[in-house]
């Protein structure tokens, strides 16, 4: 499977997942999948356990995904590929309230007989920066500005990808020179009608 097709496939699985259609995600999981959710204690190992966990889940939440971007992270192996999806997701609760988080999901795909399967799905929510934080560079942009290209800079032309959903203008390919890895944004900001 070509890298662009895998990114497209990953994005579609995510969009289905956030429309509460999780079967495509479960079908794509490897038998030894590791799923790590964004909350404490959300760790599930094996497809059998993941299927059982989702079967027991009952909720009436609705979601809207915006600004979906895929970053391809080559591993040096033709049998393994990492794809980072980053996006905003709005959650709508039955009581009418809503919340928004900036979410990142790393998918590690493994190939068995040229068929991709999800071996790792690691979901994280970005937290607001705390100025007391001295673990990471405080002045990241000033410190690393000359060492790498930051996201959103030096953009190349966009190339249209085949559309795999009913929604027009959802998938486009854009290459960024971020450590030599292509990055695929799914523009315009995505919001499914009816939510």
Secondary structure, DSSP 8 states (H G I E B T S, - for coil): --HHHHHHHHHHHHHHHTTT--HHHHHHEEEEEEEE-SSTT-EEESHHHHHHHHHH-----EEEEEEEEEEEEE-S-TTEEEEEEEEEEEEE-TTS-EEEEEEEEEEEEEEETTEEEEEEEEEEE-----TT--SS-TTHHHHHTTTS--TTSS---EEE----SSSTT--EEEEEEETTEEEEEE-S----TT-
